[in-house]
């Protein structure tokens, strides 16, 4: 039995699950909760007009951050809803135009917010191809090209993986799709704000975003789409957001989203360099203490703040049970439903290896001391678990 450690606050290394709201974001939202509480759809009085103006300004600010015109932004409750609207709404609209469901392509390592809508489309008669990336998690454009068919309507590839952090070659994939008149969708929730990310520059047609991944509020996100691209709504009633997403707009959250986006882009290069430095320090320190560690995903084509490792020779349940008192982290997506990571298993890890894996994601507040303390805590926990298993 392992001895109980001293009671101290655990080190947080789970910033890919969510992030704390930045102080500037909270300040920007504050007036719209109480003083300026109007409904932006109520245009007959000052309160409603002020709320509508705030939404319009936030849309413009977010558009500048993304390099798109503001009317292309549809506000949603988050990236999950944006994924559903993009995939279900666009695929169904195309099927209606062509009088038949077509062929869809995605990747086995996508988030469930992409895979589950695609499975729903499959139940509706669409044909679905899920590609398996290489062992390093990267998808090659040639794989997509080989999978294309005459009836391929839509390709969906996550720009930055939410578990292993790998960066897919979106610009190349986008060129390939545009040459053939095929729509490219990307879940950009993990990419936007963590790296330079403009959909048009990457040839992405439909992009899903979420504010809470970039130190903004939970409950708001966006779909970025070309105005000419057909999309059927998933809900009806009210006509907001061009009829694509009815319902009263959450003004404070939208204002917070725009503020968070601007903060994320401010000094982004310097922040990325610092996070990569700490991430590399974390990896090297862990490898020194535990030489048999396995890194999941390409270490170069990767988000600066992500490290995903598999620890051989330990029980995953015991690892997380004892480590949680020292380090806040996860074994995969926050939406994994308690199951072993489908991402790691798609890369060839066994169920046992996937369970004994850690997704370590750094945040803006992470310090060198946090990194060194995390190295010591993980190394000590693994060493004790291995000794107790002998």
Beta strands, then each sheet from edge to edge (+ up, - down):
strand 1: 11-12
strand 2: 73-76
strand 3: 103-107
strand 4: 127-131
strand 5: 152-156
strand 6: 183-187
strand 7: 206-210
strand 8: 221-224
strand 9: 294-295
strand 10: 306-310
strand 11: 327-328
strand 12: 357-361
sheet 1: 1+ 11+
sheet 2: 2+ 8- 7+ 6+ 5+ 3+ 4+
sheet 3: 9+ 10- 12+
end
